[in-house]
Structures are given as structure tokens and as C-alpha cells.
Amino acid sequence: MIICAAGSSSRFGGRDKLGEDLGGRPVLHRTVDLFTKRDDVDQVIVAGPHDEAAFGEFRLRHGDKLALMGVSICRGGKTHRYETVQAALEHVADDATHIAVHDGARPCASMEMLDRLFKAAQSHDAVIPGVEIHDTIKRVSKSAKVEKEIDPLDAILGDAGKANTSVRTVEATVDRSNMMAIQTPQVFAAGLLRRAYRQSDLSSTDDASLIEKLGEPVVVVEGDPRNIKITRPADLHTARLILSLSGPKEREAHKRF
């Protein structure tokens, strides 16, 4: 299991979202916990920041606790997510039959969903979780800033001048009937994922995209709407609500690798 934890948290107000408190423990530790308790996971690797100073701080903050959970850490990629996975692959055991990749900011994945994924991976070489899209989906133009005059009352209150607002123009309404929102973890036959990462063009938004570039099939199983990715501060509040409804937050022991 590779857990990507090298992101910059740019949409989280500059704070380290993986270190934020979630029921008395950091978000990252909650995420790792999903897999250290499973008998079908033999190795967990957390790929942290690439920058040497940032990785040193990451190791200082998380290293000892993750080590007690049987988890190893490595430096992730410099810029892109695929660089982080590529770096972590160097630390995966040679005899691994399957490799799963998960976002460090997804601590709410349910055991039922993980069971579905791992069961499907026994029959398919590339398995990803997805949820149906219920909102209307529209393709829009790139954002453009529009100036508007400030209300005179706002000017009196000290907000004089003009304000910019970003607007976009609708280009088309997209048929959502055969579309799904894709989540992680994504599970692959080890040889297939390694082959995918030997391609020259690794630009992608997820690992399944690289499998698609090989022309290999990727199957989707039912994901979980609660399996949110913490991206903005409001998501952290949502995660707290989700986990408070999912039963006890702690178990007595961790499996040791």
C-alpha cells in the first residue's frame, strides 16, 4: 500500500492538512490506520514531501508513530503526484503481487469499500472505486475576472473601489449517465503498475490513467460517498462528522508488519 502524502496543501490555507487534528490524531495517521489493521495488507509505505527540509520535519512529526504502526516512509516527488508514486515504488517489496495507491487525505474510506476493492482485485488487474455523479455537469470556459463597482454603502464602510469576481461561460452540458467520480485506493497487479510507470509519458491525474495509456482494462467497483478527500478546511469538519458516525475511533492494537 502506497499512501501519497507529499502534497503542498495549497487549497488548505497553507496549513499541513495531513497534520490537522481528527478525533485526537492527525489526519494522516487516521488514513494509515485503515490499512495497518488489515490482514491482506503486508506493507504500508507513506511517501512524504520531496524537499529535504520539509521531509525532515515530516519525519520528525510522523516517523516514530508510523514506525510503531509498522509503516515506512520515503521522500515523494518534487512536483507531481505520479513522481511521488514512482518514488514509492522503489520501496515496494519485489515479491508483492498487488500494489494499491491511496491519498493521504482520505481517512474516511470504509472497510466495506476496501473489502469490495480487494476482492475484485483477485479477478482483475486494475480496480478503482467510483461513485455516481448526481449533480448536473457542465463544461465551462476558463475563468475571467470581471470588475464591478462597490456599493456606495460599502464605500462608506471602507470598501471603496472596485472588486474582481471570477466568472465562467457555459460551453456545454455533459451527459453524466456514463460518468463517475473516481476515488482511491486504486489497486493494481504489481507487474502491471510497474510497467505503467516505465512509460515515457507519465502525465496523469491518477494511476488508473497510466493503465489506460497501456490499453489495459480498468474496472470500477462501487465506491463510498463518505470517502471524501480533505482538500479545504470545510472538508475537515465533514470528515469529523463522518467518523463520529462510523463507530469507535480506536482499536486496541495495530498489526505489526
C-alpha positions in Angstrom: 0.0 0.0 0.0 1.4 3.3 -1.1 0.0 6.4 0.7 0.7 9.7 -1.0 1.5 12.4 1.5 3.7 14.8 -0.5 1.1 17.5 -1.4 1.5 21.2 -0.6 -1.9 21.7 0.9 -2.2 24.9 -1.2 -6.0 24.9 -1.0 -6.0 24.4 2.8 -4.8 27.9 3.6 -1.1 26.9 3.7 -1.5 24.6 6.7 -0.5 21.0 6.6 -3.9 19.3 6.2 -2.4 15.8 7.0 -1.3 17.1 10.4 -4.7 18.5 11.3 -6.5 17.0 14.3 -9.1 14.4 13.5 -10.5 13.0 16.7 -7.3 13.4 18.6 -5.0 12.1 15.9 -3.5 13.6 12.8 -5.4 13.1 9.5 -2.5 11.1 8.1 -2.5 8.6 11.0 -6.2 8.1 10.6 -5.6 7.2 6.9 -2.8 4.9 7.6 -4.9 3.2 10.3 -7.3 1.9 7.6 -4.6 -0.4 6.3 -2.4 -1.4 9.2 -5.4 -3.3 10.7 -6.0 -5.4 7.6 -4.5 -8.9 7.3 -4.5 -8.6 3.5 -2.1 -5.7 3.5 1.6 -6.7 4.0 3.4 -3.4 3.6 2.4 0.3 4.0 4.7 3.0 2.6 4.0 6.7 3.2 5.6 9.0 0.6 6.2 12.4 2.2 7.5 15.7 0.9 10.4 15.8 -1.6 12.1 18.9 -0.2 14.8 17.8 2.2 13.9 20.3 5.0 10.2 19.5 4.6 10.8 15.8 4.7 13.0 16.1 7.8 10.1 17.9 9.5 7.7 15.3 8.2 9.9 12.5 9.6 10.2 14.3 12.9 6.5 14.7 13.3 5.3 11.4 12.0 8.2 9.0 11.7 8.2 7.4 15.2 4.5 6.9 15.4 4.3 5.5 11.9 7.2 3.2 12.7 5.3 1.8 15.7 2.5 1.0 13.3 4.9 -0.9 11.1 4.8 1.8 8.4 7.9 3.0 6.5 8.3 6.5 5.0 10.1 7.8 1.9 10.6 11.0 0.1 7.9 11.7 -2.5 8.0 13.6 -5.8 9.1 17.1 -6.4 6.1 18.4 -8.3 3.6 15.8 -9.5 1.7 13.1 -7.8 3.0 10.5 -10.3 6.5 11.4 -9.2 5.5 10.5 -5.6 4.1 7.1 -6.6 7.2 6.5 -8.8 9.5 7.2 -5.8 7.5 4.9 -3.5 7.5 2.1 -6.0 11.3 1.8 -5.4 10.5 0.7 -1.8 7.8 -1.9 -2.6 8.8 -5.5 -1.9 9.9 -7.3 -5.0 7.5 -10.2 -4.2 4.4 -8.0 -3.9 1.5 -9.4 -6.0 -0.6 -6.3 -5.9 0.1 -2.6 -5.2 -2.6 -0.2 -4.0 -2.3 3.6 -4.1 -4.2 5.9 -1.7 -4.5 9.6 -1.0 -3.2 10.5 2.5 -6.1 13.0 2.8 -8.8 10.3 2.5 -9.2 9.0 6.1 -12.9 8.1 5.8 -12.7 5.1 3.5 -15.0 2.3 4.8 -13.9 -1.2 5.5 -16.8 -2.4 3.3 -15.5 -0.5 0.3 -11.9 -1.8 0.9 -13.3 -5.3 1.0 -15.0 -4.8 -2.3 -11.9 -3.4 -3.9 -9.5 -6.1 -2.7 -12.0 -8.9 -3.6 -12.3 -7.5 -7.2 -8.5 -7.3 -7.4 -8.4 -11.1 -7.2 -10.1 -11.3 -10.6 -9.0 -8.0 -12.3 -5.6 -6.4 -12.7 -6.8 -2.8 -12.3 -9.6 -1.9 -9.9 -10.7 1.5 -8.9 -13.6 2.8 -6.7 -16.2 5.2 -8.2 -19.4 6.9 -7.2 -22.2 8.1 -9.3 -22.5 11.8 -10.1 -25.9 13.3 -9.2 -25.2 16.9 -9.9 -25.5 18.5 -13.4 -22.1 18.6 -15.1 -21.3 21.5 -17.4 -18.1 22.2 -19.4 -17.2 25.8 -18.9 -14.7 28.3 -20.3 -11.5 29.3 -18.5 -12.2 31.8 -15.7 -12.3 35.5 -16.5 -12.2 38.3 -14.0 -15.0 40.9 -14.1 -14.8 44.2 -12.3 -17.8 45.5 -10.6 -18.4 48.7 -8.7 -18.6 48.6 -5.0 -21.9 49.6 -3.4 -21.8 53.2 -2.0 -22.7 51.9 1.4 -19.7 49.6 1.2 -17.6 52.6 0.3 -18.7 54.3 3.5 -17.7 51.3 5.5 -14.3 51.3 4.0 -14.6 49.0 1.0 -14.3 51.7 -1.7 -13.2 51.0 -5.2 -13.8 48.0 -7.4 -13.9 44.3 -6.7 -13.0 41.4 -9.0 -15.1 38.3 -9.4 -14.3 35.3 -11.5 -17.0 34.1 -13.9 -17.1 31.4 -16.5 -19.2 30.8 -19.5 -21.1 27.5 -20.0 -19.9 25.8 -23.2 -21.9 22.6 -22.9 -23.9 20.4 -20.6 -22.2 17.0 -20.3 -24.1 13.7 -20.3 -23.4 12.3 -16.8 -25.2 8.9 -17.4 -21.9 7.1 -18.0 -19.7 9.2 -15.8 -18.4 8.5 -12.3 -16.3 10.4 -9.8 -13.2 8.2 -9.1 -11.7 7.8 -5.7 -8.8 6.0 -4.1 -7.4 3.5 -3.1 -6.8 2.1 -6.6 -5.5 -1.5 -6.7 -3.3 -3.0 -9.4 -1.4 -6.2 -10.2 2.1 -5.3 -9.2 3.6 -6.1 -12.6 1.1 -4.0 -14.4 1.6 -0.9 -12.3 5.4 -1.2 -12.6 5.0 -1.5 -16.4 2.7 1.6 -16.5 5.3 3.6 -14.7 8.0 2.7 -17.2 6.2 4.7 -19.9 7.8 7.8 -21.1 4.7 10.0 -20.7 3.6 9.8 -17.0 1.3 12.9 -17.1 -1.9 11.8 -15.4 -4.4 12.7 -12.7 -4.5 9.2 -11.2 -2.7 5.9 -11.5 -5.5 4.3 -13.5 -4.9 6.8 -16.3 -1.5 5.3 -16.8 -3.0 1.8 -17.1 -5.4 3.2 -19.7 -2.5 4.6 -21.7 -1.2 1.0 -21.9 -4.5 0.0 -23.4 -5.2 -2.3 -20.5 -8.7 -2.6 -19.0 -9.6 -0.8 -15.7 -12.7 -1.9 -13.8 -14.7 0.3 -11.4 -16.4 -1.0 -8.3 -18.8 0.8 -6.0 -17.0 3.5 -4.0 -18.3 5.3 -1.0 -19.7 8.9 -0.9 -18.2 9.2 2.6 -14.7 8.6 1.2 -14.0 12.3 0.8 -10.7 13.8 0.1 -9.8 16.6 2.6 -8.9 19.5 0.3 -10.3 22.6 2.0 -10.8 23.4 5.7 -14.6 22.7 5.4 -13.8 19.1 4.4 -12.1 18.5 7.7 -15.3 19.3 9.5 -17.2 17.0 7.2 -14.6 14.2 7.9 -15.1 14.7 11.7 -18.9 14.2 11.2 -18.4 11.1 9.1 -16.1 9.4 11.5 -18.2 10.2 14.5 -21.0 8.2 12.9 -18.8 5.3 11.9 -18.3 3.6 15.3 -15.3 3.6 17.7 -12.4 5.7 16.5 -9.8 3.5 18.2 -9.0 -0.2 18.3 -6.8 -1.7 20.9 -3.9 -2.9 18.7 -2.3 -2.5 15.4 -1.0 -5.3 13.2 2.8 -5.3 13.1 4.5 -6.0 9.8 
